[in-house]
Amino acid sequence: MPIQRIPGTDIEYFLILFDETGQERFEADGTRLSDLIRARLAGQTEPVTDVFVASHGWQGDVPAAIAQYDDWIGAMAACDADRRDMARRRAGFHPLLIGLHWPSLPWGIEDFVPDDAGVLSADHDADARALALQLNDRPETLAAICRILDYADTAGTLKLPPSIEADFAAVFDASGLRTGSAAGRPGADQDGFDPQEILTQSASSEAAVGSGQTTQVLGVGDAIRDAILAPLRQLSFSKMKDRARMFGETGAHALLNAMQDAGPRAHFHLMGHSFGCIVVSGMIAGGSGMPRLRRPVDSLFLVQGALSLWAYAKDVPYAPGTPGYFRRILEQDLVQGPLVTTRSKHDTALGKFYPLGVTVKGEFLLGDELPKYGGIGAFGIQGESATVNMLIAQAYIPYDFSEGRVFNLEASEVIKNGSGLSGAHSDIAHSEVAHAFWAAAIASIANQASIRSAGTRSWEAPTDFSGGLLGGDDPPASLPTAPMPTSAPARDATQEPSRWINAEFDELHADATLERGEWYTLAFDVDLMQRSTASAAKPIQTRELFGPDDRQIVLTVQIDTEDFDVSGHIGQIRLPRTGKSVTKARFDVSPLKSGPCCMKATILKDGQFIQQIDLTFTVGQPGTTAEVATRGRSMDSIAVLQPRDLSLQIRPSPENDYECVMCGAVATCVRLPITRERLESAVMSARAELLSVVMQRDTQGRYPFQCGIDIPEQANQTALQVMARAGALLMRRLFEGPGAGEDVRAMGKVLRRLATSPRRPLRIQIVAKTMPIPWSILYMGDASGDVPLDWNNFLGMRHIVEHMPFQNPMTVTDPEIVSNAPQLSVSLNVDPNIDIQFNGDFVKSQQAYWADRAARSGLQVTARTTSDALVTALRDAQTPDQILYFYCHAVSRGLTEPGGPGASSLALIGKSLTLDDLSLRTQREAPLAGNPLVFINACESAEMSPMFYDGFVPYFIDQGARGVIGTECKTPVLFAREWAERFFDRFLAGMPLGSTVLELRREFLERHRNPLGLLYAMYCDADTMILPGLR
């Protein structure tokens, strides 16, 4: 019976053996070791308080596993101070130690000296059989492997012949492995299997290692032969990751459940190394169809993890909207205490070998730092906001694991010994590493005490929960159906306490005097009360702050001021579901003058603008209470908002310029030295250039952008030159114009760098008042003529750009347009005279389109063609329109034009309706019931002036609309019709608004060489979508 004792000690651990299918192996006497473990856990004589479970990684035959566990557990046993601390904190501390063994020896991974006996035998039979058994024990698989091995012996070039490439493809198909899981499904986290790319990368990697190495992978001295065999090694590597996942989700998960049943009061601490991190993650999460975990584990320690850095991400940046494969562990609070990882730059197995060949056409990075595919042991866990990065501590220094959920320990100064391809991958038996595991276990005790004192439970499985899919890679086995409630029960606001966000100076009485030149600490936090000592306070309705699965949220506070010297501009408030915040956003500030001193606090959630709070302190007079003004979203709406990569909040300043706050990768606040009049002139010039593209003639005098959708190459290139010049000049006038300081220029450079970085599309949010810049046409590249122009350098051709009207409050924040309550309501507001004017069927074809959509999708379509019908609908608060679509002539007037913005008009049958007419004739008490998305598909004679914000956008927002889509200049009727039909095909199907617009712009450019998609602007939340989507 494999009960192992650490040499030289009386410490014992259980070594449970599993086979390659995840089934526990029987002992020699026919018993199972897990039965003895469960009996120990159920025993009352010496009750087990804590169970420590460890899983080894690759290269783990039984002797190797025993050696690793002896080293690891021995290192833990040597941490005397930690053992005493644990015993002091846990009454009756009595641990049970368990090591898991699963077959994890990838084919040909070990290092051998070339002169010694190598892995490969002379006739290859044993080697081929060993690999075929791992992948697929079929004769044709074995034959293909043999042909590859034979070819490797005689190859004189790294270029694979077609027949060998076909053999590699056959072996991969036989393996049953998947590809393309950016979510980090172990074994499938690669774009594809390209043997030529893998061997090329392998040869380059070997060359980089240098000739001084005395060991070679597979024990083969011939570099060409070794490189050709690299794809087989990579296949085996992926197969072992897939096996680790399968074992963790099945056999190991079942063992954990059985132990929790047997020891209901025991606490469980899991630790994995390398592939073992996949095992313990799967052990917690469970696979599809597996019974739910009985209760959360207490801590999780991932040492040099060979699983994807995005495996725990909320939203994988390379696959927006996709959670990491093991995200459910965090979402469902399956780890009650800290999740701790280690990473080391000396772990070449993960830094170089892990990503070998995973991107078929080459790796691409986020910010030159985070790859699409890479290991936790090289990059830590990424994509989780509550992550703290810290250095690994000496064994006598305590950890503070209270400020987050995930802790990435930089351990390069400790995990550093080793050579060959693996490097320091297995150099983990150190007191510093063991101390981190103890610290995680000890921190979980403090967390449990905090939960008990708050009178809440940390986690409770839903009564109908039966396990589920992780990362969406697998279809559900069989999920029970439960009736949907017709409506949620109303909640009484008095049933739960309100909470307040307080801004308060630490250790300073409310009647104290702020003095110029002195330093103070200003702290923002959330409390259950409005503290009398606070300088400012604002109530928050707590029940609306959290999404259904949120255990804790993070509010980011950014401070910008010209009246205070500030040490650090960014802070975070971590807010649990109940009680006060667990952290404060603290800022050291020093007044630069006496008298009124202003400070702006911008609050964001996941990069989304929520509110700005203006604080004005009177320096030099008694009293620290501030005058407070707020604007932006109501705080009770933030749970529905999705993350943004960059947010700009812009508003006029008293000096007749514009104040711009940037939040995201860079945080700063500047004054844009451009007056409203000069801005209007600059934007009018840019729109005039856009119009010149629409009005462009070819050599025969025809209008290519008006006569068709497909644009000739010459017309496309002419448009590129005109639009790039307009976009570049507007960019310069904003950030590099006369009077622009270094801070403004620096902001422009940051925007350029982020926009041109070779990474995923950014989600950019512009929150502005009276600054109607056509952001999508800003040209972010070099337009000097020294380098070729590129359509990809337009901000709106690569990134999602949303314009959010600056309101107080933003009343419509839920991005979902419900389509089944009972049906989606659309109004079609068109001017039939357009067909007569242009001798076409532009309106009739759109009427036919909507009639067909109504028949296919069950829409309620209301047709309006007269001005009176539109006025009647807008006057009635019960008008159900959820989409208010216009295909007509429209004009928006600027401040200096006759009639001003009030003369802006929409033209239907009867007469043109000016904005002033609409304002007078559609007055009512309540907003429109449908909170419509307004799409003004204004054609030919229509354009939105630079002062569009002073026209239709604020009018429709005030009427209860969720947003407006409009054009930047006159738009050809043919293009407007084609754009609308393709837009609604996608949008009605459930695609988010921002993705729909970006995808359409790319489609028209790439398929038709037509860039006019840049003429459409979104004055709306880019996450707006139809839910559920319609056929």
C-alpha positions, -999 to +999 in steps of 0.1 A: +000+000+000+017+032-012+018+052+020+051+071+017+073+085+044+096+115+039+132+103+044+146+112+078+112+123+092+080+107+106+059+126+080+037+104+058+016+110+028-007+090+006+002+084-030-029+075-050-023+060-084-046+065-114-045+051-149-046+070-182-084+070-183-087+087-149-096+056-129-079+048-096-057+017-097-063-011-072-037-020-047-020-053-046-045-066-021-075-055-042-083-024-022-083+012-031-063+037-013-091+063-015-112+041+007-086+043+035-084+081+030-122+085+033-121+063+064-095+086+079-116+117+071-147+102+087-128+091+118-136+111+150-106+099+172-082+123+155-103+144+132-085+157+101-087+195+099-068+202+067-062+181+036-033+191+014-035+176-022-007+179-047-004+169-083+029+165-102+034+177-138+049+160-168+076+133-168+059+117-138+063+080-137+058+066-102+095+068-090+097+104-104+064+113-087+077+099-053+109+119-057+090+151-064+066+147-036+094+138-011+111+171-021+080+192-020+065+179+012+099+179+028+102+216+019+068+223+035+078+203+066+109+224+070+088+256+074+086+253+112+073+289+117+045+283+092+036+250+108+034+266+142+013+295+128-011+271+112-015+251+144-020+283+164-048+295+141-065+261+135-077+245+167-067+208+168-047+212+136-042+177+121-033+176+084-037+148+058-012+148+029-020+134-005-001+131-037-018+121-070-001+101-097-013+101-132+006+089-164+022+120-177+054+111-195+053+129-228+071+112-256+107+121-259+108+150-235+137+141-213+172+155-219+200+130-227+236+135-233+242+126-270+269+100-263+245+081-239+218+058-249+191+080-266+154+079-264+151+066-300+161+030-308+178+020-340+147+006-357+122+031-341+097+004-333+096+009-296+095+047-300+067+046-326+047+022-305+050+044-274+038+075-292+010+056-310-003+043-277-005+079-265-023+093-295-043+065-311-033+028-311-042+020-347-020+004-374-022+034-398-012+058-370+018+036-362+028+034-398+027+071-403+049+077-372+074+051-385+076+069-418+083+102-401+110+087-379+126+071-409+126+103-428+141+122-399+172+099-400+180+109-436+167+144-440+191+171-451+168+200-450+142+216-427+116+217-456+091+189-452+080+170-484+043+168-490+041+131-481+056+137-446+034+167-441+005+144-449+018+118-424+019+145-397-016+156-405-028+120-402-011+116-369-027+148-356-062+137-368-057+104-350-048+122-318-084+136-314-069+169-302-087+202-308-073+236-318-083+272-317-093+275-280-082+310-271-102+304-239-073+281-228-088+247-229-058+225-221-045+207-252-065+229-275-048+262-268-031+265-302-043+280-335-036+249-354-011+221-360+014+232-386+044+208-385+065+230-408+061+260-386+068+240-354+100+225-367+111+259-381+106+275-346+122+246-330+154+249-351+155+286-344+151+280-307+178+254-306+201+278-325+194+305-299+203+282-270+239+281-283+264+255-292+277+252-256+248+230-246+257+193-240+222+180-241+197+177-269+160+171-269+154+134-277+191+127-273+197+134-310+228+153-319+216+161-354+198+195-352+178+188-384+166+154-372+157+169-338+137+197-354+118+173-377+107+153-346+096+185-328+060+183-341+057+148-327+070+161-294+045+190-295+017+165-302+026+145-272+029+176-251-006+187-261-020+152-255-006+153-220-023+186-213-055+171-226-050+141-204-044+163-174-076+181-180-096+149-184-081+134-153-087+165-133-123+169-144-132+132-139-112+110-115-096+138-094-129+157-092-147+126-081-120+120-054-124+155-041-161+152-038-158+118-020-133+133+004-155+163+011-184+139+018-163+119+041-149+149+060-175+176+060-155+198+084-122+193+067-105+221+048-089+215+014-058+231+000-047+222-036-013+226-052-002+217-087+030+219-106+033+222-144+006+201-160-005+194-124-020+229-124-044+217-150-052+187-129-061+207-097-080+233-117-101+206-133-104+189-099-121+220-086-142+228-117-153+193-127-163+184-162-195+184-182-220+160-165-200+156-133-217+163-100-212+197-084-184+203-059-198+199-024-182+231-012-154+255-022-118+245-015-099+268+008-068+277-012-052+269-046-015+271-054-004+269-091+034+265-093+050+272-127+016+263-143+017+248-178-018+261-186-030+292-205-024+325-189-060+333-200-075+302-185-091+322-156-098+354-176-132+371-174-129+381-211-101+367-232-087+397-252-079+377-283-115+363-283-137+392-270-167+379-251-151+346-244-143+336-207-113+316-199-117+278-197-115+277-159-132+311-154-161+293-135-138+287-106-137+324-099-172+332-110-187+306-087-163+313-059-150+277-059-118+288-041-127+305-009-093+318-001-064+330-022-054+317-056-016+320-058+007+314-088+044+315-094+062+326-125+099+327-135+118+340-164+142+311-160+114+285-168+124+280-204+099+251-208+071+276-204+087+307-218+099+290-250+087+254-254+051+259-242+042+283-271+062+264-297+041+264-329+009+273-313+003+303-336+005+290-372+014+324-387+034+338-359+026+350-324+011+384-317+012+403-285-009+427-264+012+457-256+044+438-265+039+417-234+010+393-232+007+366-259-024+348-272-009+315-260+015+312-231+018+295-197+009+308-163+044+299-151+057+325-175+031+352-174+009+346-144-029+346-145-042+374-167-076+388-174-089+390-138-093+425-124-088+414-088-052+403-094-022+414-074+014+410-087+041+408-060+075+394-055+079+360-038+089+366-002+116+351+020+103+323+042+102+345+073+082+374+058+044+372+060+021+378+031-008+401+028-034+382+007-063+405+017-063+429-013-073+406-041-084+372-053-055+361-075-018+367-066+010+362-092+043+358-074+074+368-094+098+341-083+127+344-108+151+350-079+142+317-063+131+294-092+162+298-113+183+266-113+183+243-143+194+240-179+183+225-212+149+232-227+132+229-193+154+254-176+142+260-140+108+245-146+111+220-118+133+240-095+105+245-069+115+226-038+125+258-019+114+271+014+102+303-002+078+284-025+066+262+004+061+293+026+038+307-001+017+276+000+015+278+038+006+315+036-023+308+012-037+281+036-033+304+066-050+333+048-080+311+040-085+308+078-087+346+082-111+347+052-134+322+069-134+342+101-143+373+082-172+355+065-185+342+098-183+377+114-203+391+085-230+365+089-229+354+053-220+323+034-192+325+009-208+301-016-239+281-021-246+260-051-280+265-068-304+237-060-308+228-097-270+231-105-255+200-119-221+210-132-215+227-164-194+236-193-162+256-189-152+280-216-179+268-240-156+243-258-179+213-252-216+209-257-235+203-225-241+166-218-277+169-205-288+199-186-321+200-167-346+225-179-362+248-153-392+270-159-383+307-163-401+330-139-425+353-155-411+382-136-387+388-107-403+396-074-402+433-065-376+442-039-382+467-013-353+491-010-358+493+027-349+456+031-312+463+026-290+491+039-279+518+016-242+525+013-223+557+008-191+566-011-171+588+012-142+611+005-123+618+037-089+631+048-071+605+069-063+617+105-078+652+099-108+666+117-137+680+097-131+715+112-094+714+104-078+739+080-061+727+048-029+747+044-010+755+012+021+733+008+011+707+034+006+671+025-027+652+033-041+618+024-075+618+008-092+585+008-123+573-011-142+543+002-177+528+005-193+526+039-227+518+054-232+554+064-225+589+055-197+597+079-198+631+095-161+633+092-162+629+054-155+659+031-180+646+006-204+616+004-228+602-021-254+574-017-252+541-037-280+517-041-260+485-033-283+459-048-277+474-083-240+474-082-234+437-087-240+414-116-256+381-107-223+362-104-202+391-089-187+384-055-167+416-055-164+445-079-136+470-084-143+507-088-113+527-102-109+563-090-088+587-111-078+621-096-071+650-119-064+686-106-043+717-114-048+730-078-031+702-059+002+684-061-008+647-063+013+616-056-004+591-078-036+596-098-052+561-098-067+542-069-091+513-065-120+505-042-127+468-038-163+464-028-178+431-016-215+423-022-223+432+014-207+455+040-182+483+035-154+483+010-124+462+018-099+487+004-097+525-001-085+545-030-059+568-013-042+598-027-015+620-012-024+656-020-009+690-013-027+723-021-007+745-045-026+777-035-049+793-010-086+798-017-109+776-037-090+745-050-107+721-074-102+684-079-119+660-103-126+624-093-135+601-122-151+568-113-149+538-136-159+502-136-139+479-159-128+510-179-163+522-184-170+558-174-195+560-145-193+594-130-172+625-124-173+642-090-160+678-088-147+686-053-139+722-044-120+728-011-114+762+004-077+761+014-067+784+043-100+784+060-114+761+087-133+731+075-125+703+050-161+699+037-161+702-001-186+716-025-197+687-047-210+685-082-215+652-101-223+642-137-226+610-156-243+577-151-263+571-120-243+548-098-271+522-097-266+513-133-230+501-135-236+464-132-248+462-168-217+479-183-191+460-202-153+468-200-136+495-222-100+497-231-099+535-232-122+562-221-121+599-228-144+623-210-145+658-226-164+688-216-161+726-220-140+745-195-147+780-182-117+792-203-135+784-236-114+754-243-120+717-235-110+696-205-101+660-215-097+632-190-081+599-204-087+567-185-074+533-194-038+521-203-027+557-195-045+580-170-042+618-174-061+650-176-053+679-201-067+711-215-072+709-253-064+744-264-091+748-290-121+770-288-156+759-297-156+781-327-122+767-340-134+732-333-165+738-354-144+752-382-120+722-380-148+696-380-166+714-409-134+713-429-131+676-422-167+669-432-162+689-464-134+666-473-156+636-467-182+651-489-157+656-516-151+619-516-188+612-520-189+637-549-157+624-565-159+620-604-138+596-625-123+604-659-156+598-676-174+623-654-192+596-634-197+594-596-182+561-585-193+564-549-229+572-559-234+549-589-225+516-572-212+498-541-180+484-557-154+511-560-126+511-586-090+509-572-081+544-585-112+560-568-104+541-536-068+554-535-080+589-542-104+587-514-076+573-491-055+604-498-083+628-492-097+612-460-062+605-445-053+641-450-086+652-434-083+628-405-046+636-398-052+674-398-081+670-374-059+649-351-032+676-353-056+704-345-069+685-315-036+674-299-008+693-317-023+727-325-012+762-315-009+764-277-008+726-272+015+718-242+037+688-238+009+671-218-016+675-246+009+663-272+018+633-250-019+624-248-021+625-286+010+602-289-005+577-264-037+577-285-017+571-317+004+543-301-026+525-287-046+528-319-018+516-342-006+487-319-008+453-337-033+439-312-070+432-309-095+459-317-098+484-289-131+494-273-129+532-271-155+553-253-159+590-259-181+608-233-185+644-244-207+674-243-207+699-272-177+683-289-190+664-320-158+652-334-160+625-361-136+603-341-138+574-365-121+593-393-091+604-372-060+592-391-035+578-366-007+570-389+019+591-408+002+612-435+033+633-444+037+615-477+069+598-466+052+564-459+024+546-477-011+554-465-032+526-450-070+523-444-062+504-412-048+536-397-083+552-394-094+549-358-129+536-368-116+511-393-098+490-367-115+499-334-150+502-319-156+539-311-187+549-292-198+585-285-217+588-252-237+620-246-226+636-214-258+636-192-267+636-156-280+611-152-276+586-181-311+572-179-309+542-203-280+520-194-291+484-200-276+475-234-302+448-241-332+454-264-356+427-254-371+410-285-396+386-268-418+408-246-438+399-266-421+409-298-396+434-311-413+467-321-397+486-351-410+517-368-401+524-404-402+562-410-395+568-447-400+594-473-415+578-505-406+609-525-370+597-525-379+571-551-395+597-573-366+621-568-340+596-578-361+574-601-354+542-582-369+518-557-348+527-527-377+532-503-398+504-518-370+479-514-365+488-478-403+485-472-401+451-488-371+442-466-389+450-434-421+432-446-400+401-451-383+405-417-416+408-400-429+376-417-397+357-409-389+370-374-422+379-360-414+416-358-440+443-352-433+468-379-451+502-379-448+522-411-450+560-411-446+583-441-461+615-429-449+642-405-481+642-386-479+604-380-444+609-366-455+637-343-484+616-330-460+587-322-434+609-305-461+627-284-474+594-270-453+581-241-467+546-247-453+544-282-436+509-281-409+515-308-377+499-298-360+507-331-369+541-346-356+539-382-355+569-406-347+567-443-353+602-454-337+636-460-324+653-429-305+684-421-288+695-389-279+732-385-251+746-365-251+775-341-240+801-367-264+789-394-298+805-399-322+792-373-294+775-354-298+739-342-335+743-339-338+746-377-324+710-380-351+690-398-364+656-408-383+654-441-414+632-445-446+637-465-464+668-454-436+691-444-401+691-430-402+688-392-377+711-376-362+703-342-381+733-328-414+719-342-407+685-326-398+701-292-430+721-292-454+694-305-441+663-287-441+676-251-450+649-225-442+639-189-427+605-194-400+591-218-409+569-247-418+534-234-397+515-259-364+535-252-357+533-289-324+531-307-328+558-333-312+552-367-313+583-389-301+568-422-301+602-439-294+601-475-281+623-504-291+658-492-286+649-455-257+656-433-250+661-396-234+694-388-206+698-364-231+709-338-251+677-341-249+674-303-271+706-302-296+690-325-312+656-328-290+636-304-299+654-272-336+657-284-340+620-289-320+611-257-343+635-238-373+616-253-360+584-237-340+570-266-310+548-258-289+563-285-287+576-321-269+564-352-262+591-378-241+600-408-212+625-408-220+640-442-242+635-473-245+598-480-254+582-514-289+567-514-277+534-528-250+530-502-274+540-474-299+513-485-272+486-488-256+496-455-290+495-437-300+460-449-266+445-440-266+463-407-300+450-396-292+415-408-265+414-382-280+435-355-313+418-354-295+385-352-280+395-318-246+410-328-236+440-305-239+474-321-202+482-320-192+449-335-218+452-362-206+487-373-169+477-372-175+444-391-196+462-418-169+488-423-143+461-428-166+441-451-174+471-474-137+480-475-123+445-481-150+432-505-160+464-523-130+488-517-157+511-503-147+531-472-180+550-467-188+529-436-167+555-418-195+580-424-217+563-398-212+573-362-226+558-330-240+581-303-248+551-282-235+523-260-216+499-283-228+469-264-264+476-274-279+444-288-311+425-295-317+397-270-326+371-279-314+375-315-339+369-343-337+346-373 
